[in-house]
Amino acid sequence: MSKIMLIDGHSILNRAFYGVPDLTNSEGIHTNAMYGFLNIMFRFLDEEKPDYLTVAFDLAKPTFRHIMYKEYKGTRKAAAPEFREQVPLMQELLKAMGINVVTMEGFEADDVIGTIAKQSAREGLDVVVISGDRDLLQLCEDHIKLRIPKTKKGGTEVEDYYPEDVVEKYGVSPLEFIDVKALMGDTSDNIPGAPGIGEKTATKLISTYKTLENVFAHTDELKPKQKENIEANIDLLKQSKILVTIKTDVDLGFKLEDASFDNMFNADSFELFKRYNFKNMLSKFDGNMETKEIEAVQNFKMVSDFSLVEEIFNKVTAKLKDNQKIALSVIADKELVGISICLSEEEIYYIPCMGFITSDYLVNRLNTAIKSCNNHLIVTSELKSSLRFLDTTSLYEYTDLNEDAFLDLSVGDYLLSPNNESYDYVALALAKLGVNVVTKEELIGKDDFKAASDKNIDNVTKYACLQSYVYFKSVDKIIDELKAANMYDLYSQIEMPLIFVLYEMEKQGIRVDKQELIDYSKVLQSKIEVLEEEIYGEAGEKFNVNSPKQLGVILFEKLGLPVKKKTKSGYSTAADVLEELAKDYPIVNSILEYRQLAKLKSTYADGLTEYISEDGRIHSTFNQTITATGRISSTNPNLQNIPIRMDMGKLFRKVFIPRDNFSFIDSDYSQIELRILAHMSADEKLIESYNSDIDIHRATASQVFNTPLEEVTDLQRRNAKAVNFGIIYGISAFGLSKDLNISKKEASEYIDNYFKSFPSIKDYIDGLVEFAKEHGYSITMFNRRRPIPELSSSNFMQRSFGERIAMNAPIQGSAADIIKIAMINVYKELKQRKLKSHLCLQVHDELLVEVANDEIDIVKEIIEKGMKSAANLKVSLEVDLNVGKNWLECH
């Protein structure tokens, strides 16, 4: 028997909207409801394997119910705009997939589904209805099954209903369910029922009297209050029955052949799946579409013949001399395994290290070509991770690689889409070529490249060649998009040179006194043990201090501390809760100190020890394509997060030491974000304060508190400082009140007075938000864009968050760009002068240089000049510069 599946479009889309976290594509279009809908649809298609499929939607026009009863749904809450925008997009996508979409003016999706379901059952089909709406239970019969997906314990469960299931669950038949709904009403649909009659009572009455009309005929048998409420609302209940009864005879002109579907995964739907960034669903298109990737595979070639390899490199050199691009992919684990070179769409090679073709030979041959190239012609991706295999210089020597030879596409794609999670060849192929390519995991699994080469060299060849091919085909589009967005200068003059600066910092690393770290770990352990005993004494018993559950019981049950917040698992012992209690309860102070010391020991004292290499140095990874603001981040380990504010944490900086006969120079921009605010807002008072070399926080306090400069108190200065920095981050009165421990009203007055004193800053910040709302992104001084999809959210908290991003991103992003320029300036000058000194760390607005003792004076000049000249602002860029024998001494 053939089967048709009918999907209640609005119901399932609505369920998906609230069940899937907010998602947006690169255009800022919300996609979570569509994504969830497709997942639900694909699940039921897999389970039911129907021969026919139709999706019904409501129309945004009055139905016969609205016309008959004007109050019907009159007070229903309007759908969120993020949901509304996805309804027509979902319909468009389904139609592109060749799926029958039905709407009918004057009728709801329920009526469309009811009509098709009953017609199909009469014609001998099995019918499966997918909906979250229990009103459709009335449709159930021997050949019509209703399936209702439910979210339960974070997953999706499905309730299946045939007539017997309805009777078992609700005690009435499907048709009697109509009368139950009419009698009890439905507040979610604004359908009136009898006052005081709930589901349990309505079910009992209908199971006894079978119909609503029969209940009316037997009201004398009911309890007095039931009788009164029903008799007073008979006309209304009759209307309600009409409202809840699904029509099954709508003149749709439905033909079964219209519901056929056999080519959901076609070129049109592929384009929309790409547009909406449904990456993990694109594998469904494999085998159903001819793609450029499949055509290119025919030209992939593994080359191990020495003479042919020489011929390939001769072609490489000739192309570069003729200013023609080539693409390069470096395949490596701990050592170089091979390289792939794409010379054209027809010439794509993988050269493995085997036989006479050694890694040294490949690197030297490649470096010869690189040195002859000065026009950014070697196209690759994730270049920084490849440089350590191409660089033949040793530690403490600057690389002699030609930095002007390369174009890194991952960095270019990051600038275009800074919110994306990945910029690898799979993401590039999808975004720039419209091609769904096989992933590394699909080709070689979890093996490293060496092991994979021994198992299946063909798959490694395909992987390597796919990368270089995608790079070759994507480069022009990325360059064109960067130029169209006015970001090519940012890319070519800042981000590309920065790759080599970061590589050099990773290569050099920073020396650590391992024994000092081990000794400090022991000191921390002793202090932790003492604190632990103090806590046990104050609690009156031993318990696991690290267990939030046990700690909650001790604090809020045994000791009776006031409960500030509860979670699903019990009492909240989060930092903000404990900090609020600490001023009144000594045990809480001890617990907070215990946590701080335990964190210091595990993360830094013990954690950092694991990262010390054989050379006695930590070689952190500096990430260029992670943060949406443009800031550099540090991982494995995070050296940008070494504590500085707490005394016990500061001591960790003492373990970072220069090599023998060297020192550290630490240079830090002074108030760079406030200076950028002065420049970008063009506020005359702020500019004048900076150019007059007045203490900016004291000057702000003078303006905000209407106090002569010389009479500003230290407290006023501290408060003004909090406002100054808070303004940059879009701080609210509530946030400022917490920071300063003052009332919200007082904090609001501070902010209002600030903007009255600096009106052009208020105009500037408002302008940033308006610009971002209009364009969907913010922009820095150097044209770096940050998309802000949160601004179009219907959720107030998300919109507010988006507005704070819009205020801060241009300032923070500009600061990130300026420090990058400074790093490039310092790096180039140190390298050009052939000095022994090296950059070794960057921490937001701070640079740390390992400087030879006989180069201190000249390096100080280089750093100061490089940092001060990084940008031409209306106020000067000032640098605090200190020399020390360890990192702590530099502060």
N, C-alpha and C positions, 0 to 999 in steps of 0.2 A: 504494500500500500504506500502511495506517495505521501509525502509529509510537507506541510508548509509551516514556517516559523514566522510569527508576527511579533514585532517589537514595539512596545509603547515608547516612542521616541523621547517625548518630554520627560516621562517618568524616569527612564533609565539615565538620561542625560543629567537630570536633576540629582539623582542618587550619586552619579559619578562626580558631579561638581562639588558636593559636600564630602565625598569620600576620598578624593584625591587632592593632595596639597597643591597650592597654586603653582601653575606652570605658565611660562610665557616663552614665545619664540623670539628670535632676534629682532622682530618688528614690534615687540611689545604686545602681541596678541595673546590673550589668555587661552590656554589649550587644555587645562586639566580635565574639564568635563568631556571633551572629545576623546582625550587619551583614555579616560576611564570607561567611556561608552564602548570604545573599540575593544578594550580588554574583555569587557562583559560579553559583547557580541561574539568575539572570537571563541570565548569559552563555550558558549551555548552552541555555536556552529560545530565545534569539535565534538561536543557531547551528543547533539541531536542529529547531525548530518542531514539536514533537511534538503528536499529537492527544490523548494521554493522559499523565497524570503521577501518580506515586506516590512517597512518601518513606517509607522504612522505618527504624525505630529499634529499638535494643535495649531490653528492659525491665530494670529494676533488680531482677530476680529470678533465681534459679538457672535455667539452661537444662539441657537433657538432657545436655549435655557436663559441666556442673558436677556433676550428680547421678551420672553414670557414673564420673567421675574427679574425686574430691574435690580432688585437688591442682591441677586445671586452673585456671589463672589465679589460684591461691590467693595467689601472691606478687606479683601485678601491682600496680604503684603506683596508689594511689587517685587518681582525677581531682581536679583542683583545684576547690575549692568554687565559684569564679567560673565554671568551666565547667559544673559540675553544675546550678547555678541557672538556666543558660540553656537546658538541654535541654527542660524542660516549657514554658518560655516560647516556645521556637522551635516546638514542636508546636502550642501554642495559636495562634500567629501563622499558621502554615501552614493550620490548620483554618479560621481566620477568612478566609483568602484562598481558601477553597473547594478546597484541595489535599488529596488523599487521603493520610492518614497511617496507616500500618499497623504494628502491633506484635503479637507473638504470644507469649503466656506459654509459657515452656519452650524458646523458640527465639530465636536471634539474628537481627539484621537481615540478615546474609548469607543465612540460610535463607529468610527472607521474600522477599528479592530473587531468589534462585535459583529458588524455586518459581514466582513470578510471571513471571520471565524465560522459563523453559522453557515454561510454560503459554501465554504470549503468542506465543512463536515457533511453537509447535504450531498455534496458531489463525491463523497467517499474518501476524502483525505483525512489523515491524522493532522491535528492542529496543535501547535505548541505556542502559547502566548507568554511573552516575557514582559513582566511589568512589576513595578513596586507598589502598584495601586490595588488594594484589596477589593475595590468596587468590582473589579473584573472577575471575582469569584463567581458572580452570577452567571458567567458564560460557561462554566465548567459542565461538561457532559462526557459521555463515554469516549468520544473521539476528540475532545478539546481539553487539553491540560494547561493549567496555569502554573508558571514557574516564577517565584518571587525571590530575587536575591536579597539577602540581608547581611548587614555588617555585624559580626559578632566576634568579640575578643580580638579585634584588629584584623580579622580575616573575613571572607565572604562565604556565607552558607546559603543554601537554596532550599526553599520550601516548595514542594510539589503538590498540586491539588487536582484530583479528579473529584467527581461528585461525592464519593464515599469519604474522601479526605475532608471535604468541607463539612459533612455531617459529623464526622468524628471530632473535628477541631471546634466547630461552632454550634453543633447541636441542631442545625437547620440545613435544609437543602439549598443548592445554589440559588434557586428562584426565591426561596423564602429569605435568603440573605438580603435581598432588596428591601424587604419590609423591615428587617432588623435595622438596616442603615437608616431608613426613613424615620423610624420610631425614635432612634437614639440621636439622629442628626450627626453632623460632622463639622466641627468647628474649623478644621483646617481648610475645608472647602466652603465655609460660611453657609452650610446647609442646616436649617433650623430643625430641631427635634422637640419632643415633649419635655418640658422642664422636669428635672429629677429622674429621668429615665436613662440609665446608663446601658452599657452593652449587655451586662449580665441580665438585667430586668427585661430589656428588649428581646433578647434571645429566648428567655423563658416564656414571654408572652406569645411570640410568634411560633415557637415550637408547640405551644398549647393550642393557639387559635389559627395557625397556619397563614393567615393573611392579615394585613393592616385593617382591611375593611371588616373582617370578622372580629377584630379587637374592638372596633367602634361599636359593633352590634352587641358586644358582651361587656360593656363598661360597668354594668351593674354588678358583675361578678368580681370586679377589681377592688383593690384597697381604696379607701376614700380619697387619698391624696393622688393616687395614680388616675383614678376616675376623673377627678377634678382637672388635672393637668392635661389629660388627653382630650377630654370633651371640650375644653377651652381652646384647643389648638387643632381641631379636626381639619379645617380648611388648609391650615399651614402644613400639616402632616401629609395631606393629599398632594400638595405642591412638592413637598420634599420627596415623595415617592417618584413623582415624575422626574425630578432632578437626578435622583440616584439610579434611575432605570436607564440602562444603556440601550440605545436604539440599535436594532439589528436588521433594519430594512432601508438603510440610506441608499439612495440611487447613486452609487459610485461609478458604475460602468466598469467594474473590476473584471479583468480577464486574467486567468491563471498564468498564461504565458508571460504576462508583464512581470510576474514575480520570479521569473527564471534568473539565475545568476551563475555565471561560469567563468568570469574573468575579472575578479575583484582587483587583482594585482596587475594593473596595466600602466602604461606610460603616464596617463593623466592623473591617476591616483598616486603614482609614485612621486610626482612633482609636489602634490599636496602633503604627502607624508613627510617629504623633505622640508617643505616650507614650515610645517608645524613641529619639526624637530623630533618626530617619533622614531628615533634611531633604532631602538631595539625591536621595532616591528618591521624594519626594512628587509630583514632576512626572509620574510614571507615572499618577497619579490624574486628571490634567487630562483633561477630556472624558469621563470615566467617572463623575463625580459631580456632582450639582447642589450648588453651594456658595452660601453667602450672598454671597460676593464677586461671583459672576456675576449674581445677582439685583440687587445694588446698582449694578452698572454701568449698568443701565437708567436710573438716576436721576442719573448724572454729567452735568454740564452746563458747557460753557465759556461764559462770559458776557463780552461785550465792549461791550454796549449800556450807555451811561453811566447812563441813567435806571434800568435794572434793577440796576446795581451800587449805586446810591444806595439803592434799595429793599432790597437784601440787607443793606447796612450799617445801615439803619434797623431791620431785623429783628434784627441782631446786638445793637444797643444795647437793644432791647426785651427780648430774651431775658436779657441780662446783668442788667438791672434787675429782672427777675423771678426772679433766682437760678437760671437754667437754663444748663446747660453748652453751649458750642459747641467745635468742634475746628478747629484751625488748622494748616496746613502752609505753610511758606515755601519757595518754589522760587527758588533763586538760584545764580549762578556767582560771578563777581566783583561782579556787580550783581544787584539784584532782578529776577527774570524774571516772577514772578506769585505769587499766593497762592491756596490752596484753603481754603474754609470749609465745614464740615459743620454745618448747623443741626439736622438730624434725619435719620432714615433715608431720607426722601424728598427732602431738600433738600441737595444736595451740589454745590458750585460751584467752578469754577476761574476766577479772574479774572487774565488775563495783562496785562502792561504793554504796551499797544498803543493807538494813536490818542490819544484824550483821556484815557485811563486811564494816567497816568504813574506811575512808581515813587514820586515825591513825593506824589502824590495818594493812592495806596494806603496809604503809610506814615502820612501825616497822618490819614487817615480811620480807620485801624486804631488809631492811638495815642489818638484821641479816645475810642474804645470801651474801650481798655485802661485809661485813666485813671478811667473810671467803674465799674470792676470791682474789688471788694475781697474776693472770696470764692473765689479759686482756681477760676474757672469757664472759663478759656481753656485747653483741653486741647491739648497739642502734644507734640513729642518732639525730642530733641537741641536744646533751646531755646538753649543757649549759642551754637551756631553761627548761629542765626537772629537773635540780638540785635543783631549789628553792622549788619544791614539795617533793623532797626526803630528803633535808637537814633539820634536826630538831634543829639545833643550832640557837641561836638568833643573832641579830645585834651586831657587835663588837666581836663576837666569830668566830674563824676559824672553818669551817666545819670539822666534824670528819668522813666524808664519805671516803671510801677506794678508793683513786684515781687510784690505779693500777688495778682496777677491770674491767674497761670499754674499749670498742673500739667504737669510734664515726665514723660511715661510711660517714656522710656528709663531715667531715673534710678530710677523706681519698680521697673521690671522688673529692673534691675541689683541692687537690694537683695534682691529675691526669688530671683534666680538669678545670684549673682556670678561663677560659673564659666563662664557662657555667653560665646560669642565675639561675638554680635551682639544688639543690642536695637532693630533697625530695624523698619519696619512689617511686613516679611515675617515676622520672628521673632515679633513681637507677634500678628499674625493667626493664626499657627500655634499659638502657646502659649495664647492667651487666647480665640480665637474658633473654633479648630478649622477654620480656612480656609487653603487653600493658594493664595496670591495670586501673580500674576506679578511678577517682579522688575524693578528699574530697568533692568538690562542687557537683559532680554527685550523691554522696551518701547522704550527709546531707545538701546540699545547703548552705545558709548563716547563718543557726542557729548555736548557740554555742552548745557545746557538751551536756550540761545539758538539754537544750530544745530539742535537737535532740534525746536524750535518752528517753525522755518522749513521743516523737512522734513515733519513730521507733528504738527500741533497736537493732533490727537485722542489720540495716544499720550501726549503730555505731560499732557493733561487727565486721562487715565485714571490716570497715575502720581500726579499731585497729588491727585486726588480719592480714590484708593485710600488714600493716607496719612491724610488727614483723616477718612475714613470709619472706617478701622481704629482711629484714636485715639478717635473718638467711641464706638465700640462696645466698646473695651477698658477704658476708664477705670474703670468701676464695679467690674469684676472685679479690677483691680489694686489699687484702694483697699481693697476687701474683703479681699484676700489680705494686704495690708500690715497691716491692722488685726488680722486673725486671727493673724498672726505677731508681733504687738505691736511692729511697726516703723513705724507711721504717724507717731509723734512724731519718730522719727529722720528720716523722709522729709520731713515738713512743716516741722520746726524746724531741721534741720541741712542736709540735702542740697538742698532747694529754695532756701533763701536763699544757699547756697554758690555756686549757678550764677552769681549776679550778682557775687559776689566774684571768682570766677575770670574771668568776662567782663571785669571792670574791670581785672584784672591783665594780661590779654591785650591789652586796648585800650591801656593805658598803656605796656606793654613796659618795657625798661630800656636806658638809653643806653650805647653802647660807643664807646671811643676806637679808631676803625678804624686810624689810623696807628700807634698803639701796638701793635696786634695784628699789623700787617704787619711792623713792626720786630722784634717778638719772634719772628715766624716765621723771619726771617733769622738771628737769633741761634741759634735751635734748629737750623736747617739747617747752620750752621757747626759746631756741636757734634757733630751727627750725622756730618758728613764727617770730623771729627777721629777720632771713635770708630771709624768704618768703617776708616780707615787703621790704627788700632791693632789692630783685629780681624784685618785682612789680615796684619799683621806677625806676630801671635801664631800665625796659622794657617799662615803660610808661603806663602800664595797668595791670589789674589782669587777671590771667589765671591759668589753672591747671598745676602746675609745674611737676606733676607726669605723665602728658600725653605727650608721645613722639611726637605725632602729633601736639598738640598745641605748644609745646616747639619749634619744628622745624619751624613752621610758624613764631613765634616770633623772633627766632635767625636769620633765613636765608631769610625771606621775609621782615619783618618789620625793623629789625636792619641791614640787609644786610651783615651778616657775611659770609665769604667765605664757600661755600658748599664743604665739603671734601668727602662725600659719600652719595649715595642715596640707598634706599631700595624700594621694591615693594609698600610699604605703604606710602612712602614719604621720607623726609630727615632723615638721620641717626643721632641719638643723643646718640650713644653708648659711653661708657667711653673713648675708645681710640680716638674717634673723638673730644670729648670735651677737653680731656687732651692736644691735639695738639693745640687747640684754646685758652686754658686758659692763656697762657703766654702773650697774646696780648689783651684779652678782660676780664675785671673785672667781668662782669655778669656771664661768664662761670665758673670762680673760685667760685662764690657764689653758682651756681647750683651744682657743684661737691661737695662742702661742705654740701649743703642741702641734697644731696643724701646720703652722708656718715652718716650724723646724723640721717636721716630718717631710714636708714638700721640698725644703732645701736639701735635705739629705738624699731623698730618693731621686729627685730630678737633677740636681747639680753635683753634689758630692759623689754619689755613686753613679749617677747617670752619665756625667761627663767622662768619668774614668773609662767607660766602655768605648768611647770614641777616640781615645788617644792612639795614634798610629805608631808604627815602629820607629818613625823619625822623631817621636816625642811631641808631635804636633796634632792638633785637631783640624781636619779639613772639612769644614761645613759645606753644605750645598746652598748656593744663593739662587733663589728662584726669581725669574724675570716675568713669568706669565701666570702668576697665581692671583695676585690682588687686583680687584677691579679699579682701585684708585691709581695704580701705577707704582705703588711702593714695592721695593724689593723685600722679599722675605727670606728667612734662613731656616733650614731644616737639617736634621741628622748631624749634629744637634742644632737647636735654635739658639744661636749665639746673640741674637738681638734681644733676648729676654733674660739676660743675666741680671739678677736683682741689683738695684742701686739705691732704692729709697730706704730700705730697712738695714740697720747696722749689721746684723748677722749675715744678711744677703750680700752686702757690699764686699765683705771679705773674700767672696768668690773671685772678684776681679783681681785680687792679689795673686791668684795662682796662674794668671795669664802673664807670661814673661817673655821678653825678647831673647833672641839668641845671643851668645857671647859677643861682647864689643858692640852691642846694639842697644837702643832704647826705644821707647814708644813715644810717638807724638799723637796726642788726641786733639782733634779739632772739631768744634761743635758750632753750628750756626746759632746765633743769638736771636731768639724769638722770630724765626723765619716765617712762620705762618701769619703772625700779626703784621709783619712787614709786608707780606704779600697782600694781606687785607688792605693795608694802607694804600698800596700801589693800585690794586684792582678797583677799589672803591673810590680812589682819588679824593679821599676825605682830607681836607686842608688841615684840620686841627691835628689829626693823627700824623700826617706827613710832617707838619711843623714840629710836633713833639719829637719825632725820631731825628729829624735833621738838626734840631737844637740840642741833641744829645741829653735830653731830659729823661729821667726814669719814667718809662712809659706807663707803668702801673700807678705811680704816684700822680702823673699827669692826668690819667683817666679818673682817678679818685677825686682829683681837684674839680674836674668837670662834672662828674656824676653827683658828688655830694656838695657841690657848690661851695667849696672850701679853698682858701688860698693855698697855693702849692706848698709853702713852707709850714702850713698848719695841718697838713694831712697826717693822720695818725697811722701807725703800723697796721691797726685793724682795718682802717679804711683802705689802705693799700692792698692788704690781703684780699679783701672783698672785691676790690676793683680788678685785681688779677684774676680772680675766679670768673668775674663777668667777662673780662677781655677774652680769655680762652674759651669760656662757655659760648660766647657769641659765635665763634668760629664753628663750633659743633652744633649750633642750633639748639642750645640748651633751653629747656622750659623753666618756668617759674618754679615748678615742683622740683625739677632736678637741681636748680640752684639753691633752693631752700634746704634740700638734703645736704648738698655740698658744704654749705655755710652754717648749717644748723640754725636757720632762721625761719620765720613764718613764710608761707607761700605768698601772702600779701606783701611782705617786706621784699621778698625776692622779685616779685612782679614790679614793684616800684623801682628797684635797682635797674632792671632791664629797661623799663620805660624811660627812666632818667638817662640811661646810657644812649638810647636812640634819640632822645631829645638833644643830647649833647653832641651826638655824631649823626645827624640826620641823613647824610649821604651814605653812611654805612647801612642804615635801615633801607634806603632806596635800593642800594646795591644788592643786599641780601634778598629783598623782595623780587628784584629783577632776576636773580639767579633761579628762584623757584618758578617764576613765570616762564622764563626761557626753557627750563627743563620740562615744564608741563606742555608747552607748545611743541617742542622738538622731540621729547622723549629721552633726552640725554643732557648731561652737563658737559662743560668744556673747560679745559685749563688754558693758561697763558700760551701753551705750546700746542694747542689744538687737540690734546688728548680728550677723547670722548668716553663718558661713562653712561651707558643706558640705565634708566631708572624706571622700570616697569611698575614699581610700587605706587607711583604717582597716579596711576589710573585705576587703582584698587577701590572697591566700594567699602573696604574695611578701613575705618577711621585710623586705627593704629598703624596699619600698613601705609596709608597715605601720609600720615605724620612722619613716619620713618623715612619715606621717600623725600619729603620736604627737607628733612635734616640732611639727607645725603646731598640733595641739590644745593644746600647752603655750603656744605663742607667740601664736597668732592673737587670743585674748582680750586680751592685753596690748598687742600692736602695734596691733590694731584699736581699742582704747580710746584709745591715744595718738593715732591718726589722727582719731578723733572729737573729741578734746579740742582738737587744733590747728585743726580746722575750726570749732569753736565760737569759739575765740579769733579766728580770721580774720574771722568774721561780726561779733563784738563790735567789733573794731578798725575794720572797714570801715563799719559802721553809725554809729559815733561820729564818724569823720572826715567822713562824708557829712552827717550831721545838723548838725554844727557848721560846715559849709560851708568846711572847711579846704582848702588847696591841696595838702596832702600826700596821697600815695597808697601803698597796698600795691603792690609790683611783683614780689615773688618769695616763694615758699614752698618751703623745702627740708626736708621731713620735720618736724623739730621747731623749725625756724628760720623767722622772718619777716624780710623786708627791706622797709623803707619808705623811699620817696623823700620827704624831709621838707624843707619850706621852712625856711630858716635862722631866720626870725622865728617859727616854730612849733615849734622843737625841744623846748622844755620841756613844752609842753602835749601834744605828740604822745608824748613819753616816758611821761607819766602815762597817756595813753589806752592805749598798748600794754601797759604793765605791768598796769594794771587789767584790760584785756580778756583778757590771757593768764592772769593769776592767778585770775580769777573764772570761768574756763571750766568748771571742775568743782569740786565740793565733796568733797575727799578727806580721809582720816584724817590725811594729812600735807599740808603746804603745797606748792603749786606755786611753784617758784622760777624766776626768769627772769634770764639774763645779757644785759645790754643795753649796746650800744656804738655810738658815733657816729663816722663817718669820711667823708673826702672821696672814697673809693672803697671797693669791697666788701672789699678786703684790709685796709684800715685798721680795719675794724670787728671784726677778729679779734685 
